[in-house]
Amino acid sequence: MRIIVLFNMKPGADAGAYEQWAKTTDIPGVRALPSVEDFRVYRTIGLFGTGDAAPYQYVETIDIRGLDPFVADVTSDAVQRVAAEFQAFAENPHFILTEEL
């Protein structure tokens, strides 16, 4: 199962600070969770074939081994502290559950 997260930065949030935090804290921390197979964070650079900005500034993909083990992992105190830090940067993130056809 893959979770796709779409989000923009909160007004006034520092994108450089977010990206540094993502590289040093979020990415290694999420990848270390037993329920996670892979975790990637992408900065969007535009809409293909146009000069328009993408509707979201960042996209995350979280490949998980199962929803129940992932929920158990993310409810730990350590992960909740990291999630609170994420919420300081991200405005109304959308966590989309997907399954491959």
Residue frames as a rotation matrix with the C-alpha (Angstrom) as fourth column:
MET 1
0.589 0.808 0.000 0.00
0.808 -0.589 0.000 0.00
0.000 0.000 -1.000 0.00
ARG 2
-0.600 -0.733 0.320 1.20
0.732 -0.664 -0.150 3.50
0.323 0.144 0.935 -0.76
ILE 3
0.443 0.612 -0.656 0.17
0.753 -0.650 -0.098 6.68
-0.487 -0.450 -0.748 1.01
ILE 4
-0.294 -0.450 0.843 0.54
0.795 -0.605 -0.045 9.83
0.530 0.657 0.536 -1.06
VAL 5
0.162 0.257 -0.953 0.76
0.807 -0.591 -0.022 13.08
-0.568 -0.765 -0.303 0.88
LEU 6
-0.092 -0.093 0.991 0.09
0.765 -0.644 0.011 16.40
0.638 0.759 0.130 -0.85
PHE 7
0.492 0.291 -0.820 0.73
0.802 -0.519 0.297 19.68
-0.339 -0.804 -0.489 0.90
ASN 8
0.358 -0.372 0.856 1.76
0.293 -0.826 -0.481 23.31
0.887 0.423 -0.186 0.72
MET 9
-0.662 -0.632 -0.403 3.80
0.637 -0.190 -0.747 25.23
0.396 -0.751 0.528 3.23
LYS 10
0.352 0.711 -0.608 1.98
0.908 -0.418 0.037 27.30
-0.228 -0.565 -0.793 5.83
PRO 11
0.695 -0.102 0.712 2.13
0.238 -0.902 -0.361 31.04
0.679 0.420 -0.602 5.20
GLY 12
0.642 -0.523 0.560 5.37
-0.728 -0.645 0.233 32.34
0.239 -0.557 -0.795 6.64
ALA 13
0.778 -0.395 0.488 6.94
0.046 0.811 0.583 28.87
-0.627 -0.430 0.650 6.97
ASP 14
0.141 -0.854 -0.500 10.53
-0.867 -0.351 0.354 28.67
-0.478 0.384 -0.790 5.74
ALA 15
0.912 0.243 -0.329 10.79
-0.394 0.741 -0.544 26.15
0.111 0.626 0.772 2.88
GLY 16
0.094 -0.964 -0.250 14.56
-0.479 0.177 -0.860 25.88
0.873 0.200 -0.445 3.35
ALA 17
-0.502 -0.210 0.839 14.12
-0.864 0.156 -0.478 25.05
-0.031 -0.965 -0.260 7.02
TYR 18
0.547 0.758 0.355 11.46
-0.693 0.648 -0.316 22.48
-0.470 -0.073 0.880 6.12
GLU 19
0.778 -0.249 -0.577 13.67
-0.358 0.579 -0.732 20.81
0.516 0.776 0.362 3.52
GLN 20
-0.343 -0.928 0.146 16.60
-0.628 0.111 -0.770 20.63
0.699 -0.356 -0.621 5.93
TRP 21
-0.270 0.356 0.895 14.34
-0.868 0.312 -0.386 19.17
-0.416 -0.881 0.225 8.63
ALA 22
0.781 0.604 -0.159 12.91
-0.605 0.668 -0.434 16.66
-0.156 0.435 0.887 6.11
LYS 23
0.420 -0.700 -0.577 16.42
-0.384 0.439 -0.812 15.49
0.822 0.563 -0.084 5.11
THR 24
-0.564 -0.802 0.200 17.80
-0.474 0.116 -0.873 15.21
0.676 -0.587 -0.445 8.65
THR 25
-0.726 0.341 0.597 14.77
-0.574 0.176 -0.800 14.19
-0.378 -0.923 0.068 10.71
ASP 26
0.214 0.977 0.000 11.66
-0.805 0.177 -0.566 13.19
-0.553 0.121 0.824 8.79
ILE 27
0.449 -0.023 -0.893 13.05
-0.759 0.517 -0.395 11.02
0.471 0.855 0.215 5.99
PRO 28
-0.584 -0.704 -0.405 15.45
-0.398 0.683 -0.613 8.94
0.708 -0.196 -0.679 8.10
GLY 29
-0.739 0.336 0.584 12.92
-0.575 0.138 -0.807 8.64
-0.351 -0.932 0.091 10.92
VAL 30
0.353 0.929 -0.110 10.04
-0.835 0.259 -0.486 7.45
-0.423 0.264 0.867 8.75
ARG 31
0.259 -0.323 -0.910 12.29
-0.690 0.597 -0.408 5.08
0.675 0.734 -0.068 6.78
ALA 32
-0.768 -0.635 0.087 13.37
-0.487 0.489 -0.723 3.49
0.416 -0.598 -0.685 10.08
LEU 33
-0.088 0.810 0.579 9.82
-0.924 0.151 -0.352 2.51
-0.373 -0.566 0.735 11.04
PRO 34
-0.715 -0.235 0.659 9.31
-0.130 0.970 0.205 -1.27
-0.687 0.060 -0.724 10.81
SER 35
0.150 0.899 0.411 6.04
0.445 0.310 -0.840 -0.84
-0.883 0.309 -0.354 8.89
VAL 36
0.681 0.082 -0.727 7.61
-0.451 -0.736 -0.505 1.36
-0.577 0.672 -0.464 6.18
GLU 37
0.553 -0.464 0.692 9.20
0.718 0.687 -0.114 -0.09
-0.422 0.560 0.713 3.05
ASP 38
-0.496 -0.694 0.523 10.15
0.848 -0.516 0.119 3.27
0.187 0.502 0.844 1.53
PHE 39
0.531 0.584 -0.614 9.56
0.658 -0.741 -0.135 6.99
-0.534 -0.333 -0.778 2.06
ARG 40
-0.502 -0.658 0.561 10.33
0.863 -0.420 0.280 9.78
0.051 0.625 0.779 -0.37
VAL 41
0.294 0.514 -0.806 9.73
0.469 -0.812 -0.347 13.53
-0.833 -0.276 -0.480 -0.38
TYR 42
-0.303 -0.309 0.901 9.50
0.951 -0.160 0.265 15.57
0.062 0.937 0.342 -3.57
ARG 43
-0.355 0.184 -0.917 9.44
0.056 -0.975 -0.217 19.31
-0.933 -0.129 0.335 -4.20
THR 44
0.433 0.547 0.716 7.17
0.772 0.185 -0.608 20.09
-0.465 0.816 -0.342 -7.16
ILE 45
-0.587 -0.727 -0.355 8.57
0.365 -0.630 0.686 22.22
-0.722 0.273 0.635 -9.96
GLY 46
-0.598 0.451 -0.662 5.52
-0.713 -0.677 0.184 22.83
-0.365 0.582 0.726 -12.16
LEU 47
0.361 0.778 0.514 2.83
-0.184 0.600 -0.778 21.27
-0.914 0.186 0.360 -14.30
PHE 48
-0.487 -0.587 0.647 4.03
0.436 0.478 0.762 19.31
-0.757 0.654 0.023 -17.31
GLY 49
-0.346 0.278 0.896 3.47
0.931 -0.014 0.364 21.10
0.114 0.960 -0.255 -20.61
THR 50
0.705 0.564 0.430 2.65
0.479 -0.826 0.298 24.45
0.523 -0.004 -0.852 -19.01
GLY 51
-0.405 -0.808 0.428 4.41
0.139 -0.517 -0.845 27.22
0.904 -0.283 0.322 -17.19
ASP 52
0.436 0.722 0.537 1.97
-0.467 -0.329 0.821 26.90
0.769 -0.609 0.194 -14.31
ALA 53
-0.601 -0.528 0.600 2.89
-0.777 0.208 -0.595 26.09
0.189 -0.823 -0.535 -10.74
ALA 54
-0.607 0.379 -0.698 1.69
0.297 0.924 0.242 22.74
0.737 -0.060 -0.673 -9.38
PRO 55
0.355 0.835 0.421 -1.28
-0.185 -0.379 0.907 22.93
0.917 -0.399 0.020 -7.00
TYR 56
0.988 -0.115 -0.100 0.90
0.128 0.263 0.956 21.48
-0.084 -0.958 0.274 -4.22
GLN 57
0.539 -0.842 0.024 4.46
-0.823 -0.533 -0.195 22.45
0.177 0.085 -0.981 -3.32
TYR 58
-0.590 -0.752 0.294 5.43
-0.803 0.585 -0.114 19.03
-0.086 -0.304 -0.949 -1.93
VAL 59
0.572 0.654 -0.495 4.51
-0.660 0.726 0.196 15.39
0.487 0.215 0.846 -2.47
GLU 60
-0.415 -0.640 0.646 5.46
-0.863 0.502 -0.057 12.50
-0.287 -0.581 -0.761 -0.21
THR 61
0.342 0.479 -0.809 5.14
-0.567 0.791 0.229 8.80
0.749 0.380 0.542 -0.95
ILE 62
-0.321 -0.346 0.881 5.09
-0.914 0.359 -0.192 6.33
-0.249 -0.867 -0.432 1.92
ASP 63
0.005 0.255 -0.967 5.17
-0.512 0.831 0.216 2.65
0.859 0.494 0.135 0.96
ILE 64
-0.205 0.023 0.978 3.87
-0.970 0.127 -0.206 0.63
-0.129 -0.992 -0.004 3.90
ARG 65
-0.950 -0.208 -0.233 3.69
-0.227 0.972 0.054 -3.08
0.216 0.105 -0.971 4.69
GLY 66
-0.321 0.903 -0.286 0.16
0.776 0.424 0.467 -2.75
0.543 -0.072 -0.837 6.04
LEU 67
0.038 0.429 0.902 -2.17
-0.098 -0.897 0.431 -0.15
0.995 -0.104 0.008 7.46
ASP 68
0.915 0.371 -0.160 -2.49
0.100 0.177 0.979 -1.65
0.392 -0.911 0.125 10.97
PRO 69
0.301 -0.866 -0.399 1.30
0.951 0.244 0.189 -1.93
-0.067 -0.437 0.897 11.53
PHE 70
-0.439 -0.451 0.777 1.77
0.569 -0.809 -0.147 1.61
0.695 0.377 0.612 10.18
VAL 71
0.420 0.670 0.612 -0.90
-0.155 -0.612 0.776 3.02
0.894 -0.421 -0.153 12.49
ALA 72
0.861 -0.157 -0.484 0.77
0.503 0.404 0.764 1.25
0.075 -0.901 0.427 15.42
ASP 73
-0.137 -0.989 0.063 4.12
0.981 -0.144 -0.128 2.82
0.135 0.045 0.990 14.46
VAL 74
-0.456 -0.102 0.884 2.84
0.341 -0.938 0.068 6.36
0.822 0.332 0.462 13.97
THR 75
0.646 0.721 0.250 0.96
0.012 -0.338 0.941 6.46
0.763 -0.605 -0.227 17.25
SER 76
0.207 -0.649 -0.732 4.19
0.952 0.306 -0.002 6.13
0.225 -0.696 0.682 19.25
ASP 77
0.705 0.046 -0.708 5.30
0.425 -0.826 0.369 9.17
-0.568 -0.561 -0.602 21.25
ALA 78
-0.329 -0.929 -0.170 8.49
0.316 -0.278 0.907 9.59
-0.890 0.244 0.385 19.19
VAL 79
-0.636 0.145 0.758 6.62
0.766 0.002 0.643 9.66
0.092 0.989 -0.112 15.88
GLN 80
0.490 0.870 -0.043 3.98
0.865 -0.480 0.150 11.98
0.110 -0.111 -0.988 17.30
ARG 81
0.290 -0.478 -0.829 6.72
0.305 -0.775 0.554 14.52
-0.907 -0.414 -0.079 18.18
VAL 82
-0.793 -0.580 0.187 7.99
0.323 -0.139 0.936 14.40
-0.517 0.803 0.297 14.59
ALA 83
-0.249 0.797 0.550 4.41
0.935 0.049 0.352 14.69
0.254 0.602 -0.757 13.29
ALA 84
0.618 0.440 -0.652 3.93
0.650 -0.752 0.109 17.84
-0.442 -0.491 -0.750 15.39
GLU 85
-0.282 -0.793 -0.541 7.07
0.115 -0.587 0.801 19.32
-0.953 0.164 0.257 13.84
PHE 86
-0.776 0.071 0.627 5.70
0.628 0.190 0.755 18.47
-0.065 0.979 -0.192 10.37
GLN 87
0.225 0.972 0.061 2.42
0.971 -0.229 0.067 20.19
0.079 0.045 -0.996 11.20
ALA 88
0.234 -0.224 -0.946 4.34
0.363 -0.883 0.299 23.39
-0.902 -0.413 -0.126 11.98
PHE 89
-0.757 -0.589 -0.283 5.43
-0.084 -0.342 0.936 23.48
-0.648 0.732 0.210 8.32
ALA 90
-0.916 0.343 0.210 2.57
0.347 0.412 0.842 21.88
0.202 0.844 -0.496 6.35
GLU 91
-0.643 0.763 -0.066 -0.79
-0.671 -0.603 -0.431 23.49
-0.369 -0.233 0.900 5.78
ASN 92
0.312 0.928 0.205 -3.67
-0.723 0.372 -0.583 21.01
-0.617 0.033 0.786 5.68
PRO 93
-0.717 -0.622 -0.314 -1.77
-0.678 0.521 0.519 18.00
-0.159 0.585 -0.795 4.28
HIS 94
0.488 0.847 -0.212 -3.83
-0.872 0.461 -0.166 15.38
-0.043 0.266 0.963 2.42
PHE 95
-0.610 -0.612 0.504 -2.93
-0.607 0.769 0.200 11.74
-0.510 -0.183 -0.840 3.19
ILE 96
0.289 0.717 -0.634 -4.30
-0.957 0.223 -0.184 9.66
0.010 0.660 0.751 0.32
LEU 97
-0.123 -0.253 0.960 -4.47
-0.352 0.915 0.196 5.87
-0.928 -0.314 -0.202 0.71
THR 98
0.219 0.155 -0.963 -3.81
-0.976 0.050 -0.214 3.98
0.015 0.987 0.163 -2.53
GLU 99
0.146 -0.258 0.955 -3.48
-0.110 0.955 0.275 0.44
-0.983 -0.145 0.111 -3.79
GLU 100
-0.678 -0.515 -0.524 -1.90
-0.575 -0.073 0.815 -0.72
-0.458 0.854 -0.246 -7.01
LEU 101
0.437 0.856 -0.276 -4.19
-0.837 0.274 -0.474 -2.07
-0.330 0.438 0.836 -9.72
